[in-house]
Amino acid sequence: MASPLEKLPSLIDPSFVKIGRSIWLRDGAANSNTPEHSRTAITTSSRLTIVVLFWMDAQLRYARKYISEYTKLAPNARILFVLTSSADLFLNTSEASQTRRVQPAVDVLLSSTASASSPGLSSDDRLHLHLFSNGGCVTLRSIAVAYEKATKKPLPLKSLIMDSCPGKSTLSGAHRAVSYGLPKSFIPRLFAGAAVYIALLWAFAYCRLLGLELPTELAWNASIDTNLIDSGVERCYIYSETDDLISWRDAEEHSLQAEDKGFHVSREKFQGSPHVGHMRLDPLRYWGIVSYYLKIAS
């Protein structure tokens, strides 16, 4: 595990500290009085925690655009973000492995209250979560399962943004998703793509032969399970018909299932944006949506 004092590379605000293999934390209260933040900040609770779960194999140079904007919008908030690798989705899939991966993030949430007899977030704490793609969905499930195991309560989200997700599990879809991170040169990409396809084929066959659910299938169900996610959360689905990885039909189907479970749902359908590319297409609309849900959480 990374040293708790390890700083984030200079790609992102240096106030972030690495607390796990792919997890970083920023204590907003100690970093809120700067001119940069005061220009665009919205009024948020000092007890607000923002959790951002990025898509599979997201690079820091892309993640920083979202994290930078969140630090401006909510400088007083505690911000936690998690990166997810393709190995996390398709290789290290056991419950024990997934719990170890997200435990530092769960520990942050569990330590929010001083009561040892009642760990976890209190009624005064506010929790906003923003996840991307199936990678973020899988990480949400791991966090929610570990939190419920420790507290016997669902994750007390106030607002939840589901960006470009969830999508149903298919071999071709998984291969396209992993291929985004492969080398661009033809020969290396050809061999790497073949190796990835064989590994995914084995993983899919293994799960099907043993009657197991794939991590993405578990995540689909977990994100609308009221035992894991508080039913009072305000949910927003952001998606597009031109997403080549996650079908807009899957996102809408999941949103309807969430409504059937009693969740309050809104849908923001963008026109012409690629997978996890809605912010680039229309940043004003995108961050307006985020600001609205941050205010709900506060």
HELIX and SHEET records of a PDB file:
HELIX    1   1 GLY A   28  ALA A   30  5                                   3    
HELIX    2   2 PRO A   35  THR A   40  1                                   6    
HELIX    3   3 LEU A   60  LEU A   73  1                                  14    
HELIX    4   4 SER A   86  PHE A   90  1                                   5    
HELIX    5   5 GLU A   95  LEU A  110  1                                  16    
HELIX    6   6 SER A  133  THR A  151  1                                  19    
HELIX    7   7 LEU A  171  SER A  179  1                                   9    
HELIX    8   8 PHE A  186  LEU A  209  1                                  24    
HELIX    9   9 PRO A  215  ALA A  222  1                                   8    
HELIX   10  10 TRP A  248  ASP A  260  1                                  13    
HELIX   11  11 HIS A  278  LEU A  281  1                                   4    
HELIX   12  12 PRO A  283  ALA A  297  1                                  15    
SHEET    1   A 9 GLU A   6  LYS A   7  0                                        
SHEET    2   A 9 VAL A  17  GLY A  20 -1                                        
SHEET    3   A 9 ILE A  23  ARG A  26 -1                                        
SHEET    4   A 9 ARG A  78  THR A  84 -1                                        
SHEET    5   A 9 LEU A  48  MET A  56  1                                        
SHEET    6   A 9 ARG A 126  PHE A 132  1                                        
SHEET    7   A 9 SER A 159  ASP A 163  1                                        
SHEET    8   A 9 GLU A 234  SER A 240  1                                        
SHEET    9   A 9 HIS A 264  PHE A 270  1                                        
END                                                                             
